[in-house]
Amino acid sequence: RAGRYADMNLGYLPTSSASALREVLPVVMAAGKPVMLTLDSELDPSTLKSTHVVYLGYLSGLGMLEDMVLNGSRYSLGGSYDELIDSVTGEAHISEAGDPHPPGVRYRDYAYIAALQGPGGHAHLVIAGNRDVGLMHAAEAAASATALAELGDRLGGRKGMFEALYEVYGLNGINVQGTLLEAGPVAP
């Protein structure tokens, strides 16, 4: 039956990625520099080496960025992309967003933001979530002056590479509350 099917070369964009783009793109565009949107699946090593990269998406979609992000991180993946293990505290942060929830029931997800130096010295910013509400919160935090001030306070004014983890509560597919859990420097 395979002969009856054709690869239509279709792609999709999760709704949370569209929401994240709506939050972050105006901030990026305000820099007045050229911006090119690329799917993660089209990212290649030469792009990582020659340009600044802002990643918006799921932690499970990091692709070739995954090693760079997790190598200096205090977090590692657990049994799935829904689980982040904190190497400092030993705590497992497990997203509940992949489970079915009746309307009106809150559930927990996680948002992750990291600023890293990539190959060639270019800046890479990762704005990610375990699932949709985590990603939406990460994008809102990355584009909010208030949230960035809180993050700066938590980092103690340190400049350079960092990572931050937020606990996010979702309700009916919307991020309704987020709390900055941890923020700190990332090992080079």
N, C-alpha and C positions, 0 to 999 in steps of 0.2 A: 504493500500500500504506500510505501514511502515515495514512490514515483508520482503520486497524486498531490503531494504537498510541495510547496515552494517556500524558501526562506524569504520573507518579505522585508527583512532587515529592519524590523520595528523595534523601538525602544520604549521605555516608559520612564516617567518621573513620579516618584512618590509624592503625594500631596504635601507632606511635610517639607520636602525639598523645595517645592514651589513657594511655600510659606517662608522658608528660610531665605530663599533668594529675594523675596519681597522685602525682608528686613535688612539684609546685609548689602545688597547691590547698590542702593543709594549711597551708603557710606563709602564703599569701594570706588564708586564713580566720582564722588566728591574730590578725590585725590587728583583728578584731572589727567590721569595716565590712561593709556589704552588698556582695555579689559577684554579678555577673550574667554568665553564660556566653553568648557570642554567636559565631556562625560569622563568619569573616572576610568571607564574601560578604554578610553582613547589616550590616557595619560601615559607618557613614556619617560624613560630615564633622562633623555636629553632635555625634556621640558622641565623636569625637576631640577636639573643642574643649571639651566639657563634662565629661569624665570621665578618670580615670586608666585606662590600657589596659595589659594584659599580653598580649602576643602569643605564642602557642605554636604553632609550625608550621614548615613548610619555608620557606626563603628564596624559593622560587618562588611561595609563597602569600601573600606580603606584601600584595599588592593595593595599595590606596591608601596603605599605609604605606611602600611601596618607595622613593618619592622622598624622604620624610622621613628614612628610615634611611640611604640611600646618599648624600644630599647632603653631609653633613659627614663621611662615613666615609673612611678611608684605602683602603677596598676598593671595587672596582667589579666588575660582572659581566663575565665574558668572553663567549665564544661561546654559553654556555648557563648555566643556573642551577647547574650542577655546577662552574663555574669562577669563582674569586674572584681578581682581580688586585690585588696590593698596590701602591699608588701610591708608597710610600716605597722599597721594595726592588725593585720590578718583577717580583717572583716571582709565578708563577701557582700557586694552590692548587687542584688539580683533584681532585674527589671520584671515587673508583673504585666507589662504592656502587651506581651505576646499571648496572654491568656484571654479567653472571652470574658467580658464583663457586662452584666445587665446595665441598661440605661440608669444613670443616677448613682452608680457605684464608682468611687474614686479608686485609682490604682497608681502604683509607683513606677517611675522610669528614671533614667539617669541621663544627664547632659554632660558633655565633656568639651572643654576648650583648651587648646594648647598652641603656644607660639614656639616654633622650632627654627633652627637654622638648618637649611638643607644643603645638599652638595653644591659647591660653588659659592657658598656663603649667602644664598638667597633666603629670604624669610618665607616660612610656610606657616599658615594659620589653619588649624583644624577646628572646625565647628561641627560637632557630631552629637549623636544621641544613640542610645541602645535601640530605641524605636521612635515613632513619630513625635510623641509629646516631648521626649527628651531633645530631639533635634530642634523642634520649634522653640523650646526654651533656650537652648544654646544660642540660636540665632538672635533671639530677642535680647539675651544678655550681652552678646557681642556687639550689638548695635545701640545699646542703652547707656547713656552717659552715667546714670545713677548706678547701674550694675557694674560698669567698668570702674567707677570710683570705689565701690565696695571691693572689687577684685584687687585694685591697686592698694587699698588699705590692708587687705589680707596678705598681700605680697610684701608689705612693709616698704613700699617704694622701690623695691629692687627692679632693675631693668634686665632685659634679656629673656631667655627662654623660660617658659613656665607652663604649668598645666593646672586646670581647675576642674573639679567634679561637683556637679549640682544634683541634688535629689529633687525630682519633679513629680508632682501629682497631676494626673490627668483625669478628666471627666468627660465622657462622651466624645473622646477623640481630641479634646482641647487641653492644652497645658494651662492649669488653673493656679498653680502655686509652685514656686521653685525656691530652693534654699542652697546657698553656697556651702558645701560640706568641707572641702579642702582646697587649698591653693598653695602652690609652692614651686620652687625652681625645678627644672628638668636637667638631668645630667647630660652633658654634651655627647 
